[in-house]
Amino acid sequence: MKIEVHEPDDTDWYGQPLISFFEQASIDAGERQHPGEDWGDGWLCSISRLDRLGFERWLCVEKTGSWLFARDGAEHYYLMEYPTDVRVMRDEDDYTEESLESWGTLMTWANEELEVAVCAQNADVEPYYAEEFFDTDATWDGEHVYYIFYPDDGYIDNVIFTLSQPAKWGEGGVWCVDRTTVFWTQNEYNGFQQVDEWLNFPVNEGIAQPAAVWYPWVQEYDPEPYLDPAAVAAAYTKVSDNWFWGEVTPDQLIESVG
């Protein structure tokens, strides 16, 4: 196995890439088949460390290719990243059960043992999977406002915006888009309707502050633009990295019961 330890890289929005693991046999086979070209042969997985801002950014994005598995007392979060395609490489006549045994062993280690070892060997690191964000209907407690939007694109039935008051409940409390739920058009062949839900934090709207800093600041110093939840939802569609169906105006939103 080849192990690559990463140098600090401040340009990575996720945080700090720490270490990557590769199968050496795949690297060698790849070098024989396409010498001098890096196709990522043999990549098993990588571990990155996120600060709070990177963690909130990760909560907002598509999770394919990564999972969160730990955190420490300094509010760092640890992310396992893995390939979404096959990276095993052998010579053309060598894809045998015996030849692939080492790849299977390493994949089992990467998927079942590595994260356990990281937590066991680092006293300040504990398992953490962020269930409190994914297993709840909203990130923020209190009353919520819901708006439905019906895109005219043929691919989406409707989108529900869930809005919360993250800093102060009731009159005068600022609103934020807590999450969006997308109901895709039902598949006419099997009757299946895919539903996707995306969380939202300030960093997803281009604000380089964690929620615990940004929302109290807005509540105290600039609440006026955030008092009308419909206007907040419409503004979100102009800046969110997750929104790609065009800008929405407040009059296109229909208030709904959650």
SVG drawing of the C-alpha trace seen along z (x, -y; Angstrom):
<svg xmlns="http://www.w3.org/2000/svg" viewBox="-51 -47 57 64">
<polyline fill="none" stroke="black" stroke-width="0.4" points="0.0,0.0 1.2,-3.5 0.4,-6.3 0.5,-9.9 0.6,-12.6 -0.6,-15.9 0.9,-19.3 -1.3,-22.1 -3.4,-23.7 -5.4,-26.7 -7.2,-26.8 -9.3,-23.6 -12.7,-24.8 -13.3,-21.5 -10.4,-22.1 -7.2,-20.3 -6.5,-17.1 -4.5,-14.9 -3.7,-11.5 -4.5,-9.3 -4.2,-5.6 -3.5,-3.7 -3.0,-0.1 0.6,0.2 -0.2,3.0 -2.8,0.8 -0.3,-2.1 2.3,0.2 -0.2,1.7 -1.4,-1.8 2.2,-3.0 2.8,-0.1 -0.4,-0.8 -0.3,-4.6 3.2,-5.6 3.6,-9.1 -0.2,-9.7 -1.9,-10.0 -5.4,-8.4 -5.8,-8.0 -5.1,-4.2 -5.3,-2.4 -6.9,-5.2 -8.7,-3.7 -9.7,-6.7 -8.5,-10.0 -9.1,-11.6 -9.6,-15.4 -10.0,-17.6 -12.7,-20.3 -13.1,-23.4 -16.6,-24.5 -17.1,-26.5 -16.0,-23.5 -18.3,-21.2 -21.3,-23.4 -20.3,-23.7 -20.2,-19.9 -23.6,-19.6 -25.0,-21.5 -23.6,-19.5 -24.2,-16.2 -22.7,-13.4 -21.7,-11.0 -18.0,-10.3 -17.7,-11.2 -18.9,-10.5 -18.3,-12.2 -17.0,-9.9 -15.4,-11.8 -14.8,-15.1 -12.5,-16.4 -12.8,-18.8 -11.3,-21.7 -14.4,-21.7 -12.6,-19.9 -14.5,-17.3 -13.1,-14.4 -14.2,-13.4 -13.6,-10.1 -13.5,-10.6 -13.5,-7.7 -13.8,-7.1 -17.1,-6.8 -15.7,-4.7 -13.4,-1.6 -9.7,-2.4 -8.3,1.1 -5.9,1.7 -4.3,4.8 -2.5,5.9 -5.1,7.0 -4.6,10.8 -4.3,10.5 -7.8,9.7 -7.9,13.0 -9.4,13.8 -5.9,14.3 -4.6,11.0 -7.6,9.0 -7.4,10.5 -5.1,7.7 -7.5,5.1 -10.4,6.7 -8.5,6.9 -7.5,3.2 -11.1,2.1 -12.4,4.0 -9.8,2.3 -10.6,-1.2 -14.4,-0.7 -14.6,1.1 -11.4,0.6 -9.7,-2.7 -12.1,-5.1 -12.2,-2.9 -8.4,-3.0 -8.3,-6.8 -10.6,-7.3 -8.8,-4.6 -5.4,-6.0 -6.2,-9.7 -7.5,-10.3 -9.3,-13.6 -11.1,-12.2 -14.5,-10.5 -16.9,-8.9 -19.5,-11.4 -22.0,-11.1 -24.0,-14.3 -27.4,-12.5 -28.9,-15.5 -28.8,-17.4 -30.0,-14.6 -32.6,-12.9 -34.6,-16.0 -37.1,-18.0 -35.3,-21.3 -31.9,-22.4 -33.3,-25.2 -36.0,-24.8 -39.1,-27.0 -41.8,-27.9 -41.2,-27.3 -42.6,-28.8 -43.0,-26.7 -43.2,-27.8 -43.9,-25.7 -42.4,-26.7 -43.6,-25.0 -40.8,-25.2 -41.9,-25.1 -39.1,-22.8 -40.7,-19.4 -38.2,-17.8 -39.4,-18.9 -42.9,-18.7 -42.3,-21.2 -39.7,-22.5 -40.5,-23.2 -38.5,-25.8 -38.3,-25.4 -37.6,-28.6 -36.5,-29.0 -35.6,-31.7 -32.1,-30.9 -31.3,-33.7 -34.6,-34.9 -38.1,-33.4 -41.2,-35.4 -41.8,-38.9 -38.6,-40.7 -36.6,-37.5 -34.7,-37.1 -35.5,-34.2 -33.2,-31.9 -33.7,-29.1 -33.2,-26.1 -33.4,-23.5 -35.0,-22.8 -36.8,-19.6 -37.1,-18.8 -39.8,-16.5 -38.7,-15.4 -41.2,-14.5 -42.5,-10.9 -40.9,-8.4 -43.6,-7.3 -42.1,-3.8 -41.9,-2.7 -44.0,-5.2 -41.0,-6.2 -40.6,-9.8 -37.2,-10.8 -37.1,-13.3 -33.9,-15.2 -33.3,-17.4 -30.5,-19.9 -29.5,-21.7 -28.6,-25.3 -26.0,-27.3 -24.6,-30.8 -21.5,-29.5 -23.8,-28.0 -24.9,-31.5 -21.3,-32.8 -20.9,-34.1 -17.6,-33.1 -19.0,-32.8 -20.3,-29.9 -24.0,-30.0 -23.4,-30.6 -21.5,-33.8 -23.5,-35.1 -27.1,-34.8 -26.6,-36.5 -24.7,-39.3 -27.5,-39.8 -30.1,-39.7 -28.4,-42.5 -27.0,-44.7 -28.9,-44.2 -32.2,-42.4 -34.4,-44.4 -33.6,-42.3 -34.3,-39.1 -37.7,-39.8 -39.9,-38.7 -39.5,-34.9 -40.8,-35.0 -38.2,-37.6 -35.5,-35.6 -36.5,-32.4 -36.4,-34.4 -33.0,-35.9 -31.7,-32.5 -32.3,-31.4 -30.0,-34.2 -26.9,-33.1 -27.2,-29.5 -24.7,-27.0 -27.5,-24.4 -30.0,-26.3 -29.8,-25.8 -33.4,-26.3 -33.3,-30.1 -34.2,-32.9 -37.5,-32.9 -39.6,-36.0 -41.7,-36.2 -44.9,-36.1 -44.0,-32.7 -44.0,-31.2 -47.1,-29.7 -47.2,-29.5 -47.9,-26.0 -48.5,-24.1 -45.5,-22.0"/>
</svg>
